[in-house]
Amino acid sequence: MKFGSRAIVVAGSDSALTRMIQRARDEKCVDTEAVDSQNPVFQGVMIVDNDKEPFMIFDEVHPTNGKRYVAFGSKVGLEMLEKSSLLLSDGTFSVAQPPFVQLWTIHATFSESTFPVVHVLMSGRQIVDYDYVLGRLKSIIPLWDPQDYLGDLEIGQATAIKNAFPNIRQTYCYFHLLQAWFRRLKQLKLQDSTHYGSSLYEFWSLLRCLPFGDPATAAQDFNDICTLLPVPLTAEMQDFVKYIRNFYVGPVRILKFPPATWNVSDRSFRHLPRTTNSVESQHRNLEACVVDTRGRSTPLLSELLKCLRQEASKLKFDKEALETDPTYKVSAERKKKDILKDQRILKVLDARIAPGSQLKGISFFKAIRAAKKYT
């Protein structure tokens, strides 16, 4: 033998050696070479999961614009998606190789936990592209009829989901909303004035609480919060106020993001997520595979599919565990301080709608600000 018996000893047991050989075959074989080619071909081990069950849902080209969509998901994942009343979605670009421009992930809920169930490699990200993908999924799982949608501020996704499910309640992620507002502040070089003790602290800290108010009074509530701005207003401050009015609160007749779409009070009462943080964390897990790409900035498609198959295996395990033990923790238990914060927020929201309540306007938003702070 070229390397002697030492190599066999170092490899360990027969089962360990078998796994090592299988990994080597999976990492470099005719199927991985086909999928990593300039015109990816999905075949063999690339279209089944780790249990050798079907994993590729469809690989199709749009008949009009020529864009390509390749969807992956297990039978278990599709069953969960069809039964889920809440739909979450998000796209990530850092793990997509040409000809694809993004990996779009659709999440479903099961036993109060959120799971990634369908992953779609897309070479386009316009409304027509999302329309096609959603239409194909609906044809495969015809009973799919979610009641609520939570996503980031991408209009293309939201519009296509409304097209597919006309009666769905659409809301945007609280985190992404504040991120968009703060990004505007940074563009205007106002961010340093938002710190505690600075000139915009009162205004900014209460504006962050505006989504917890009544969406019907968002314009008036914003006017009240604007009374906390220092006078006279600088040109930059005027620009920011105009931005919020034109896109989020009015009085513009047609708003890009009406208050009802970013308000979180109803979600809080119904114990629905206010953010897509669970979705974002899954994307961070996928992007971690970049670490193993030998210096490349983006993983090969074969490497990405390996991660997706691992996610599918974890999904099966978690679902079986939850069906056996409802107390099973899918992920790390929420921090106690987060649970207590939610309890404080709900207490303030309940107080606002109590008969004869005087808790409104600036006083209400200050109460929310206090409830949101960790103690």
N, C-alpha and C positions, 0 to 999 in steps of 0.2 A: 504494500500500500504506500502511496506517495507520502502521506503524513504519518504513517504508523498508527498503532492502536491508541496513541495519546489523544488524537482528535476525537475518537469515539468516547473515551473516558470523560473528556472535558464536556462533551455534548450532553452528558447525563443519561437519564433513563431512556428506554425505547420510546415511550410516549412523548418525552421532550424532544427527542430526535425527529420523531414523526411530525410534530408541530413545527419544528424548525424547517424541515424540508417543505412542508405545506406552505409556510409563510414565504419561503423563497420562490416557490412556484407561483404563488398569488402575486408577489411583488414584481415579477418579471416573467411574463408568458405571452403567448400570442394574443390573448384577450386584452392585457394591459397595453401592449404595443398598439393594438387596433384603436383603443379608446384614447390613447395619448397622441394619435396621429393628427395631422393638420385638419383632416375631415373626420372627426371622431366616429367610430363604429362601436356600438355597444353590443356585446355578445358574450356568450359563455359565462364565466364567473362574474362578469360585470353586471349581469342582469338578474342575478339571484342573491338572496341574503345569505347570512352565515349558516342558515339551516337548509340551504339549497332550495328554498322556496322562491316563487316569483317575486321580484323586487322592482323591476321596471314596469311602470304603469302604461306609459305610452312614449313614443318617439315620433313626433310628427312635425310637419312644416305647414305654416299658414298658407292657405291657397291663394291669398291676395298679396301679402307683403313679403312672403318668402322667409319669414322668421321661423326659427326652429325651437321646439320645446321638448325637453326630455324630462319626464316626471318619474320619481321614485317613491315607493312606499310599500309597506308590507300589507298583507291581508288584515292583520290586526289593526294597523294604523287606519286603514280605510273604514273599517267597521267603527272605530272610535270617532272618526271624523263625521260619519253619517249620523251618529247619535248625539253629537255635541251641540248644545244650544248656543255656545259661545265660540266665535271664530276670531282668532288672532293671526296676524300675518306680518312679515317683515322681510326685506330683501337685504342681501349682503353682496358686496362686489369684490372683496379682497380674495375670495376663494374661487372666483370664476376665471376660467381659461378661455381664450378665443376658440371657437366663434361665439361663445356665450358671454354675456355681459353681467349677469347676476345669477345668484342662487336665491330663489324665492321660496321661503318656508312657510307652510300653513300649519298652525297649531290647533289642537283640540283639547277639551277638558274631560277629565274622567276622575270621579271621586275627589273633587276639589283640587286636583292637580292639573298642571298644564304640560302637554307633551307635543313635541314636533312629530307630525305624522306624515306629511307629504313634502317632498323637496323637488323643486322644478328648476332645472337649468334652462335659462331663457336667453335668446339672442336679441330680444327686444323688450322694452319695458314701457310701452305706450298702453293706453286704455285698451286698444284693440288686441294687444298681446294678452293682457290679463283676462279680457273677455273670452278669448279662445280657450285658455287654460281652464278657467272656471266652468265653461260650458262642457268641456270634455270630462271634467271630474263629476259634474252633475249627471252626465249620461252614464257614468260608471256606478255612482252611488245615488240613485234617483230619489231616495228619501232624505237626502241631505237638505236641511232647512233651518240653518242657525237663526236665532232670534236677536243676537247682539254681536256687533263687530267692534273690535278695538285694534287700532293700528297707529302707525306714525302719521306724519302730516303729508304723506305723498298722495296727491289727488288721483293719480292714475289707478292705484290700488283701490282706493275708496269708491271711486266712480264705478269701476268694474264690478265690485262687490255689490253695490246698490243695484246695478243692472241685473246681476244674477239673482239677487234676493231683494225684490222691491220693498218688502215690509220689514227689513232688518233695521234695528236701531244702531246707528253709526255714531261712534265716539272716537275721539283721538286721545292718544297717550298723554297723560299729565306731564310726564318727564320731557317728552319731545316738545310739548307746547312751551314750557318754561325755557327749554333750550333754545327754541326759535326766538323767543322774546329777548333772552340774554344775548344771543348772537347779534341781534339788532342793536342792543346797547353797546356792544363791543365795536360794531362797525362805526358807531357815532362817538366812540371813545368816551363813553359815560360809565363804563363798568367800575372804575375806581371810586366813583361817587356813591355806589350802592352799599359799601361796607358800613358796619355799625358805627354810628356817630357822624357819618358823612351826609352831605346835603340831600341825597336821594334815598337814604336808607328807609325812611318811613314810607315813602311812595312805593319803592320796589318791594319791600317786605310785605306790604298789604296787597299789592298787585298780584303777587304770587298766590294770594289766597282768594282772588276773584273767582276762580273756577269752582269754589265751594259754595258760592252764593246762588241766588235764584237766577236762572238764565233769562227769565222774562224781564228782570230789572238790571241786566248787565250794563247797559249803556248808562243808566243813572248811577249805578254803583261805581262805574269807572269815573264818572264826573266827580263823585264825592272823593274818590281816592286822589284825583288830580288836584284837589284843593290842598294837598300836602306837598305839592311841588314848590320849590323856592321861586320867588318872584324877584325880578322879571324873568320869564323863561328864556333860556338861551335858544339859539336857532336849532341846536342839536336836540334839546328837550322838546321843542315844538315838533320836530321831525318824528321823534319817537311816539308822541301822543297821536299824531296824525296816522302813523303806521298802525297803532292799535285800533283806532277808530275805523280805518279803511278796510282792515282785514278781519277784525274780531268782534267789535262791539257796535259799530254803527255811529251815526245814523245813516250810513250808506245803505241803500235799499237792498242791494244784493251783495252779501258778504261771502268771501271765499271760505271762511271758517265761522259759521254762525255760533252763538253762545251755546246752543243746545248740543253742538257736536264736541265741545271741549269742556263742558261743565261736568264736574265729578260728584256732585251731591247725590244724584240718583244712583250712580254706581256704588257710592258708599253705603246708601241705605239698602241696596240689594246685594251687598257683599260681593260685588264684582271687582276685578282688578282695576286700579286707576292708571296703572302703567303697564307697558309691555316689557318690563324688566326681565321676566322669565324668558321671553323670546330673545332678548338681547344676550342673556347669559348663555343660551344655547348657541348663538352665533359666535360668542367668544370661545366656546368649546370647539367649534368647527375651525375657527381661525387658529387655534392652538396647533393644528396639524401643520401649519406653516413652519413650525419649529423643526419638523422632520423633513423639510424639503431640500436639504443639502445646499443651503445658501440662496435658493430661488425665492423670489418675493411672493410667488403664488404656487400652491401645490398643483401637481399634475392631476388630471381628472381621475386617474386610477387611484391616486392617494386620497382624493376627496371622497370617492365612492367607498373606499375602505372605512372612512370615518362615518359615512352615512349608514353603512351596514352595521357598524358597531352601535350607532344610535338606535337602529331598528331592533337589535338584539336586546338592548337595555329596555326599550319600550315593552317588548314581550315579557321580560322578567318583571318589570314594575307592575304591569297590568295583572299578571298572575298573582303577584305578591299582594296587591290591593284587594283582589277578589277573595283571597284567603284570609288576609288580616287587614281590616279597614284602618288600623292604627299605624300601618307601615308608612315610613317616611320616605317619599320619593327623593327628596333632596334634603339639604340641611334644614333643620327646624328654624322657623323664623325667630329672630332675636326677640327676647321678651320686651325690650324697649319699643320695638316696632308694633307689637300687639297692643301694648299700653297706649301708644300714640293713636292708633286707630280707635280705641275705646274712647279716648278723650275727644277726638274729632266727632265721633257719632253723638256724643253727649251734647256738644255744641250745636250740631245740626238738628237734633231733637228739640233743643231749647228754642231755636229760631222758629220752628213751626208750631210750638205749643200755643194753645189758645191764650190770647191776650199778651203774647210775648212782645217785649219792647227791644229785643235783641236784633238789631238790623243796622245796615249802613256800616260806618266806620267801627262802631262798637263790635259788631258781629265779626268783621274781618280781623280785628285785634284779638278776639277770642279764639278764632281759628289759628292765628299766628302763634298764640300761646300754646294751644293744643298740639301744634305740629312740632314744637320744640321738645327735644329729649330732656328728661329730668333724671 
